[in-house]
């Protein structure tokens, strides 16, 4: 497919912008990892069946879910080959775990891992030529003009899976409506009717579908009596613990106030401070030391620290283990207008999460809020008061788990729908 003259000019301007920004991007803390791969060397990838793009850690877990639900030997009796890409180090760490899982549980799958290229159209054309996928899957909100244009040129179908789009993103895309109409994916499966309407406003009504959120498939009520690798290695049994999970940079002043209040009110309660992005660990450590707080990095723990210590998490992938040992949990991304982070995970362990007023990214889970399984606070002071109440009288874990299990069972199956859509566009 050839783009119209006006949209070809737009894409050339977009390409020039990548050229201008390249020196800046090379110094970016989050993008400097895998820089050579982002520039698509000649050995970037070998021929693959499907290219799956996941922005960061959360989306990378959805890639893993796709792997779990792929049927065995779906590709003409031979090993199914997938190229999994991500934009961040955290995403790559999750994908490496997924690849290791496949080696043990799905040896029929062949996995290549790469950092996602810079979206300069010439780089994307080269990446598509090297990988030669039969289809491209974009998870959640991954609309890249360079990649989509390269797919149109090579007639590679694109499926947006677990799609979500807020009104602000839609307004930005609609600044160039003609371009997006020409670059439209083959199919879009979005997680709510509202998201489907937004995608339809951008791409048109054809091949727009609603699916259950794949994140529901990732979350399963768990055995709270199962061994926890943090118990008696990082935390002694019965140590009162508050976990402040997935804290974002924009809400750090509020969370700092929350830590001060918690330490004053409950000096013997330990705090697990888990930033959403690991590059914030250095800044958090500097602040904690300036405050004179008893703290330790998670990676430096060789024996459980004294009760009341702030444990600053600098290792990725242990959030659920911390939730499992917590009496009270705050889930971040919600005290600044960021849309919130995933509050389903603590519920799987029977812990009622507290969130701030911003949770638009999880509006599809409002039933949990209506049923009081998720506690919404209006500001940081209300978060503090609710955490104190939860510390003093935590909800009965078995009861929370039962309610959550019943709610969850009606909303699972999204991963199967995503796999079916992907296999359909490959035909």
N, C-alpha and C positions, 0 to 999 in steps of 0.2 A: 504494500500500500504506500502511495506517495502522498505526503501531506500537502495541503493547499499552500499557495505561495505565502500568504500572510502568516500561517502557522510555521512554515519553514523558517521564516525570518525570526519568529519568536524563539524557535529552538536554537538558531544560531546565536542569538543574543544570550540565551541561557547558557550555551556552551562557552561563550566568551566570559561570562561571569565565573564559571568554574576555573577558567584559566587564570583570571585575576586573583581569585581567592585561594588558589592552591598553596602558595607560601604560608598563608595564615592557617589553613587547615592542617598543614604538616606540623604545626606547633601546638595544635589543639590537644589538650590532655586526653580527651576521650577518643580522638581519631588517630593519634600517633601510633597506637598499637596496630600492627599489620599494615603499615603504610605502603609497603611494597605491593601487597596484594590489592590494595585499593586502587593502585595504578595499573593493574592488569598486566603482569608480565606474560611472556609467551607461554609459560607453563602453568598459567593460572588455574586451568581446569581441564579435565578430559571429558569426553562425551558422556552425557547424563540423560536420564529420562525426565526428571523433574528438578527444577530449580526452585527452592523454597526460601523466601526471604523473611527474616524475623528481625525487627529493629534492635531489640535489646533482650535482657534476661527474661522478662515476662513472655514476650512473643516467642523466644527460643523454647520455652517450655511447651508452647503450643506446637512447635515443630516436632518436638518429642512425642506429643500426643498423636500427631499424624503418623509417625513411624509405628506407634503401637497399634494403630487401627488399620494400617495397610494390609490387604489380604496377602497371603503368601504367594510368591511367584506370579504376580499379576501381569508381568510384562513378558508374554509369549514364552513362558517356561524357563526364563533365565532370571538371574539375580536382578532385582530392581535397583537401579542406580539413582541416587539422589545427591544433589548438590545443595548443601545447607549453608546459607550466608547470614551474617549479622553485622551490625554497625559498631558494636561495643565489645570490650573485653569481657564484661559480665555475660553478654550473650554468647560469646565464644566458649566461656567456661561451662555454660549449660549445654551447649551443643557437643562439647567434648565428652561430657557425661552421657549424653544421649547416644553418642557413637559407641562408647564403651558398653552401654546397655545393649545396643544392637549386636555387638560382637558376642555377647553371652546369650541373648534371648531371640534375636532375629538375624542369624548369620546369613539368611537369604538376601539381606539388604546390603548394598554397597554404598558407603557414605563418604562423600568428600566435604570437607569443611573449609570455608574461605571467608575472609572479611569482604563485606559488600563493597563493590567498587564505588569510587566517586561517580556521580551520575552525569558526568560529561558524556554527551551522545557518542563521541568517537570511542571512548572507553567501553561504553555499554555495547556498542556494535561489536567490538573485539571480544568482550566477555561472552556475548551470545554466540559468536562464531566458534569460540573455543569449546564452550559447554554444549552447544547444539541441543538444548533441551526440547523435548516434545511438548512441554507445558511449563509455565511459570506460576507459582502460587505466592501471593502476597498476603501476609497475615496482618489483620487489623487495619491500620491506616498507613499503608506503605505505597503511596502513589508517586512514582518517580518518572518525570517526563522522559528523561533520557532512556531509561529501561523500557518504558512503554512504547516509545517510538522505535527502538531497536526491535522489539517484538513484532510490531506492525510490519516493519520492513522485511522480516524473516518469516512472517506468517506464523508466529508462535503464539498459541492461545494463552491468555492470562486469566487466572481465577483469583478474585479477592475473597479470602476466607476469614470468617470471624470478624467481618468488617464492622467498623464503627466510625462515625464521623460526627463531630459536634458542629454547632451552627457557626462558630468562629472559623473553623477550618473550611466549611462549605463556602462562606463568604469570600475567603481568600482564593479558593479555586475558581469561583465564579467571576473573578476579575478577568479570566481568559476562557470563557465558556466554549468558544469554538475549538480551541486546542484540545480540551478534555473530551469533547464529543468525538473528535477524530481518534483520540488515543484510548477510547473506552475499552475496558476489559471484556473478555468473552462472557464472563458471568460474575455476579457479585452475590455472596451470601453474607448478610448482615445480621447482627444479633438482636435487632428490634425493628418494629414497624417504623419508628422514627428514623432510625439509621437508614433503612431501606429508602424512605422518602427522600432523604438527603442525597444518597447516592443516585437516585433516579433524577433528582433535580440537576445533577451534574452530568450524568451519562445518558439519560433517557430511561424509559420504563422497561425496555427489553431485558430479559434474563436477570431480573432483580428478585431475590428470594430472602425469606427470613429463616434463620437457623437458631438453634439453642447455642448459647455461648460455650465454646470448647473448655473454658475454665471450669465449668461445672463438672466436666469429665475428669479433670485433674484432681478435684477435691473429693475425698472420700472420708467419711467418719472413720476414725482410727481407734485402735485398742489403746486406751490410755495407760494400760498396765504393761505395754510393750517396752522393751529396753530403750533407754534414751542415751545416746552417746555423750551428752553433756552432763548427765547425772553423776555426781561424785568425781568428775574430772574438771568441770567448769563451775558447777554449783552443787553444794551439799544438799542432800535430801531435806525437804521441808523449809528450805530457805525462802522467805517471802520475796517474790520477784515481780517487778513491773517491766514489761517489754514495751519499748517505744520503737515500733517497727516501720521500716520503709520511710524514714524521715527525709524530707526533701529540703534542699538548700533554702528555698523561698520561705519556709516556715521555721527556720532555725531560731530566730529571736523568740518566737512563742514557745518552742520546745525548750530553749534555755530557761525561760521563766518557769516552765513546768518542772524541770529538773530541780531548780532552786526550791520550789514549793514542796515537791515530794521529799526532798532531803530534809527540809525543815520539819515537815509533819511526820515523816516516817524514816528517821535516821538509820534504822536497822534493816530497811528494805532495800534490797539490791535492785539495780536498774540495768537492764540490757538496752543499750543505745545502738540501734542498727540503722545506719544511713542507707538510703535507697541507692546512692552511688558511692562507690568505695573511694573515689578521689576526695570526698569530703572528710575522710577520717583524719587527715592531718590537721585540718582546721578545727575539727571537734576536739582533738587531743590538745591543741594549743589553748582553746577556750577552757577546757576542764582544768588544765594545769594552772591557768591564770586565776581561776575561781578557787583553787586550793582543794579541789575535789579528790577524794580517794578514788583513783581510777586505774584500770589496766586494760591494755589491748587484749582482745580475745586470743590473738596469736601468741601472746606472751604468757598465757595462763598455763602453768604446769601443775597447779593444785588449786582447789576452790578458794577464792579470796574471801576475806572477812565479809559478813553481812553488812550491807550498806554501801558496798563498792559499786561504782559505775563501771560496767564492762562494755568497752567500746568495740563493737564488732568490726573487724577488718578482714573477715573471711566470709566468702559468699556461699550460700547454699545451706545455712543452718537456721534460718529464720523459723521454720516449722518446729525444730527441736526446742528453740527458745520459747515459742508460744506454748508448747506442751507442758513446760515447767512453770508457766506464769500464773499468778493469781489474778492479775489485771493486765490488760493490753490496750495500748493506743496504736491505731494504724494511721500512718502519716499520709502526706499529700492532701490533707483535708483541712488544715488550719490556714492555708493560703489558697487562692482560687486556682487550684491545680486539678481538680476533678477527682482526687482521692486515689489511694492504692488498694490492693486486693484485701478486703476484709473477710473473705470466705475462709481463709486458711485457719485462723484461730478457732472458728466455729467447729471445724472438723475435730478439734481437741476438746470440745465442750467449754470453750472460753468465750465469754461474751465480749466482743470488741467495742471500744469507744472510738468514735471518729469525730472530727470537726464538721463544720457546716458545708464543706465543699466535697461533694461525692457524685458529681454529674457523670463521671466515667462509669459509675456503677448504679445508675438510675434503674437499670434493668433488674436490680436486686432489691427494689424498694419494699417488696413483700417482707423481707427479713426485718426491715426497719419498722414496718407496720406491726409486726408480731413481737417487737421489742427484743429480738435476738441480736440486733445491732443498736447500740446506744449513740444517738447523735447529740453532740454538745454544740452550743452556739458560739463558744469562744474558748480560749485556753483556760479561763477560770472554771468554766463548767466542765471541761475535760478533767481538770484536777479534782474537782469535787466528785465526779462520777468514778474516777479511778480510786479515790479513797473509799467510796462506798463499796466498790468491788473488792478492794483489799480486805475490808472488814468482813464482808459477807459475800463471797463469790457465789455465783450461780451454781446450782448442782450440775456437774458436768454431764452425767448420764441423761438428765432431762434436756439440757441444751442440745446434746448430740442427737437425741431422738427427734426433737422438733426439726433440727437441721436436716437430718436424714430424710424425713418425710417431705420437706420442702424441696430438697435437692433431687429426689427421685423423679419428680415431675419435669425436670429441666435438663436431664442428661441426654446424650445421643448426638450432640453437635459434631463430635469428631467423625462419627460415621457419615453424617451428612456431608462434611467437608471432603472426606475421602471419595465419596461417590461423585461429588461434583468435579473433583480433580480428575478422576478416571474418565468421566464423561467427556470433558474438554480434550482429553488426550486421544480420543477415538477418531 
